[in-house]
Amino acid sequence: MRIIRDPLFGKIGEVASMPADLQKIPTESEVRVMEVRFADGSKAVIPRTNIELIEGA
């Protein structure tokens, strides 16, 4: 999967988890998020709307 919004635009990772509950993001909005694991082992929590699936990856 690829992140399609700044500040991590273009980074590719894999799903680490998909919490079911809404979570508050820095803009104070409550959204569904996905925890993404990158190749270097780092993780980030990203709103699901900022993710695109890469087929066959």
N, C-alpha and C positions, 0 to 999 in steps of 0.2 A: 504494500500500500504506500501511497505517496501523500505528503502533506501539501495542501494547495493554498495555504495562507501564510503570510509572514508571522512571526520571525523565522520559522523553520521551513519556509517554502521550498519545495523540491526535494526535501529529505525523504529517503525511502526507509521503511522499517516494517515490522510485523506486529500483529496484535499481541499484546501482553495480557490485557484484560479489558472487559467491557462492562463496567459497573452499571447496574440497572437503575439506580437512583439518580435523580438530577443532582448536578453539582454546580456550585457557584464558581464562576470564572472571574478574572480580574475586572471585567466590565460590570460586575455585579449581576449579570444575567445568570439564570439557572438553566443549564443545558445538559443533554446527555453527552458523555465523554467516552473516550477510548484511551487506554494507556498503551503507548507505542514503545516498542523496544527497537533500538537502532543497532547496526552491526558492531559498533564499538562498545555495546553493553549498556549504554545510557538509556534512560527512559524519559518520556514526556507524557503529560496528560493533555489531550487535544480534543476540542469539540468535534463530535462525529461529523458535523457538516463540513469540516475543514479537511476531510480525508477523501481520497479517491482510491478505488480498488484497481490494482494493476493485474489484469488477467494473465494467468500462467506464471506469475512470479512466485 
